[in-house]
Every structure is written in C-alpha cells, then in structure tokens.
Amino acid sequence: RPLYYGLTGLAVIIALSAFALPDRKETMLKQVNNLEYVKAYPVKTMDSDELAFILMDADPNLQIVDLRSQKEFDAVSLPNSTRLNIENLFEKDAHKLLTIKRKKNLFLADDEITAKKAAVLASELGYSEVYLLKGGFNEFQSDILNFKIPGEAATQHEIDTYRFRTQASKVLPVLIAENKLKQGSAVPKKSKRIVGGC
C-alpha cells in the first residue's frame, strides 16, 4: 500500500510539473527573440566574398538554410540552399539536413539579425558547424550579384576585390539560373503516412 501512495504522489508531481514548466520550444523561441541575447551570442560568420567564392568553387560541403519568404526564394535561390523558417528548426526534416557530417550550415535571411536568430536557435538545439552570412542576403545581392565598381581603386586589395566581384557578378547569376532549372524539374516529395500504430 505505501508503494501505491508513493507512485501516485510521484505521478501527480510529474503531471503538475508538465503544466508548470514552460514548453522547451516556446522558451527557446522567446530566447531568440531577445535581441540583446542574440547579439551577444557568438556565431561563426561568412562574408559575401567568401560565400561567392565557395559557390563559384561548387564546394559540396556548404549547405545554405535560406530564411527568406517563399516568393523571394523562388525568385533567387542560391545553389545548395533549402528554404526553412525558424519554426522548421524543431522538425525532423531540419534535423536530417543539419546533422549531415562535414557540412557547413550557413544561415541567411534578408537581414543579418533574422539569420542570426535562426543560427543561435540551431546552435542551442545542438547543431554544429553553424554559420551566419554577414549583412544578410541584401548585402550579398548588393556586393556580389549587382556589383558595380564604385570608383577608382586605391589599394591592391581594392583592385583584387573589385576584380573578383566583377567576375562573381557574371558567374553567380548563371549558377542561380541553373539551380532554378534543377529545382523546377525536381519532383516534390510526398509526406509519408504512417499506417498502423500501437
């Protein structure tokens, strides 16, 4: 009899704690919406020139997590990119994607802070090799895809940077167009339904 009372008491405590403790997902999302926390959180970064070089080099070890809207993603999606939103990071498909060994997971959004929120959440969820695109996609588009030489280059570094960006602004739109064709010809996966049960 004392065993039953003890087990009943334990069950009641566990049940009450389930209601008293906040949901992990809710807590983590609240945490990444705290801008001071996100800004202070250390995340590895990649700048526009580095991303352009990796894309032009067709590095298979980079995968891009694109947090922009579906419309923006459909218009311009970079090679090796998958569109997700912050809520998707808790799902099985995101887990499969972000746990592939020897892959750098680069998070990008229109702006850097949105991407950093997702990168921080991914890090907190235990994923490794999480990177953030400095300046966001808008800066990448301005610096690389729509690059215009701003004027006379004064230093050798500026000359080299302008030369690289001019080349990247010609090559990357072709790679993006090829990527769009590949995505258009891909057959969308159907959700698998689980039949049966306990």
N, C-alpha and C positions, 0 to 999 in steps of 0.2 A: 503493500500500500504506500509506504513513503516514497518508493521509486516512482510510482504513478504521479504523485503530487509534485515531485521534483521535475519529472519530464514535462508535466503540464505547465508548471511555472516557467520552465525554460522555453517552451513553445510560445507562451504568452509574451515573454520578454523579446524573443526573436520577432514575433509578429508586430509588436509595438515599435521596435527599432526600425523595422522596414518602413513604417509610416513616419517615424520621427526623423530618420536620416534622409537628406535630400538625394535625389536621383543623381548618379555619377555623371550622366550625360548633361543634365541641367546644370550641375555645378561647374563642369568643365567649360560649357558654353558661356556661362556667366563670367568665368575667369578670363576667357579670351576676349570678352567684350570690355574688360578693364584695360583701357589704353595705356595706363602707366605700367601695368604688369607686362603687357605685350611689348612695349617699347624697351623695357629693361631686360627682357628675356633674350639670352644670346642665341642667335641663329646664324649659321653659315650663310654667306651671301655669294651671289654671282652677278657680275655686271653685264651690261648689254653686249659689250665687245666679246666677253668670254662666251656668252651664250651663242652669239653669232658664229664664232669660231667653231664651237662644238657642233652646231647644227650643220655648218658647211663641211665639217670633217666627218659627218654622219656617224658620230660616236654612239654605239649601241648601248652604252652604259648610262645614258641620260634618259629619264622619263619625266615628262612635264605634266604637272597637275594644274590644269587651267581652271580658274575660278570665275572666269567672266561669264556673261549671260550666254545662253544657247545661241542667240542671234549673232552675237559678236564672235563666238567660237566658230559657227558655221561660215561666217564671212572670212575670217582669217584664223586658221588653226595651224600651229607650228607642228612640224614633224615630231613624232613620238609623244604627242600630247593626248591627254584624256581629260574630258570636262567633268568636273565634280563641283559640288558646293560643300560648304563647311559641314552640313548635316550628314553628307555622304561618308565622311571620315569614320563614322561609327559603324558602317555597314560592311558586309562580307566582301563585296567586290573591291572596295577601297583597301581592305586588309590584304587581299590577294595581290593587288597592284603594288602596294607599298612595302611588301615583305620580300619582293624579289631580290635575291642576293646580288651584290656588287652593282647595284643601280643607285645613281644619284636621283633623288626625288626633288625636282625643282618646282616650287610653288610660285605661280604667277597670277596676278589679277590686274585690273586696270591700274590700280594704285598699289603702292608698296605695303601700306598698312593692312589692307584686306588680305593680301597674300601672307603677311606676317602672322595674322591671327590664325590662319589655317596651318601655317608651318609650326607655330607654337603648339596648337592643338595636336598636330601629328606627333610632335616630339613628346608631348605629355602622354599621348596614347602609347608611347614606346617605340615608335618607328625611328629608324636610324637613317643616316645619310640624307637629312632634310636640309634643303637649301631654299633660299629666297632670292627672287630676281630684284635687284636694287632698282628702285624707281618705278617698278611695275611695267606692264605691257605698254602703257602710254609712252614712257621714256624709251623703251626698246623700239617702238614704232618711229618715234621722232629721231633717235640717234642712229638707227640702223636702216629700217625699211624705207623711211622717207628722208634719208640723209641728203643734205645739201651743204656743200662746202661753205662755211661761214665767212671766209675771207682768206687773207694771206696767212699761211702757217709760219710761225716764227721759229719754232724749235724742230729738231729732228723727230722728236716724239709726236708732235702735232702732225708733221708731214706723214709719218708712218700710220698714225691713227686715221687721218683723212683718206689715205690710200686704201687702207683696209675697209673702212666704212663704205667707200665708193664701190669697192668690189662686192662687199656683202649686200649692199642695196640692190645690186643686179642679180646675184645668185639666189638669195633667200626668197624673193617672190616666185622664182621658178620652182624651188623646193616646196613652197607653200601650195602652189597650184598643183604640183604632182601629188602632194599629200591629200589635197581636196578630192582629186580624182580617185585616189585609193579609198578614201573614206566613203565616197559616193557609191563605189562598187561593192563595198563590204555589205554582207547580209547581216541585218540586225539580229542579235541573239534573242531567243525567246526565253522567258523565265521558265525554269523547270519547276514543275509542280510536284510536290511530294505526295505520293499516294500511300495510304496505309497509316500506320501510327501505332501508338501503344494500346 
